[in-house]
């Protein structure tokens, strides 16, 4: 987002945080659903996006336009949050859409946080991402933009039924809709990171040939926390192809101590002789 859009989004987040402090988790989740339904509306209606981000209109005018469209269709709390959002300045219609979508996701995460379930939601999102990445057939089925969204959502609902919290299921649906313009797996990864960030944690993606023990994972997490000055949430991926050692990615930082890397380096060095 450009500067004006970031300021408008930050104001919306402040309004959300104030609302969450006095609301029940179930009410916050319901409000989040309303906000995400409006994001879906904006995705379908480019003319509405343009009207609600038009710099030639005053913030009050844009807020009144939104109120006229949504009154009676979403809850009062969602309408208040959305009105505050569109009343700000937006650098582009696409950035308004991103802001509404992100606010809905943050509201879902806030509801899980208030219910004491955010850590579990973070883990469920990561594990589901692993399941999808591990199956080409499933990944293709869920990522196919030509397949009706309802059918893909129905498939994820069946897969997650009884295995994930309602907030997790709803976040997966947001990923199916292409949260932030990302691929399905990319959106799931971003949602994991947003959940960790709300818990004031950094995510470390760890690839190993065999699962780390609980004690090994604890020690690795403690070392990374010391390095980054922030609690680290370790997410393991088991890949026998790395043969041994550990590969760790934290943000843009990559630490590759795998046997596979060392073999590749040796092979490349020999090929140059």
Buried (B, 14 or more C-beta within 10 A) or exposed (E): BEEBBBBBBEBBBEBBEEBBEEBEBEBBBBBBBBBBBBBBBBBEEEEBBEBBBBEEBEBEBBBBBBBEBBEEEBBEBBBBBBBBBBBBBBBBBBBBBBBBBBBBBBBBBBBBBBBEBBBBBBBBBBBBBBEBBEEEEBBEBBBEEEBEEEEBBEBBEEBBEEEBBBBBBBBBBBBBBBBBEBBBBBBBBBBBBBBBBBEEBBBBBBBBBEEBEEEBBEEBBEEBBEBBEEBBBBBBBBEEEBEEBBBBBBEEEEBBEBEBBBEEEEEEEEEEE
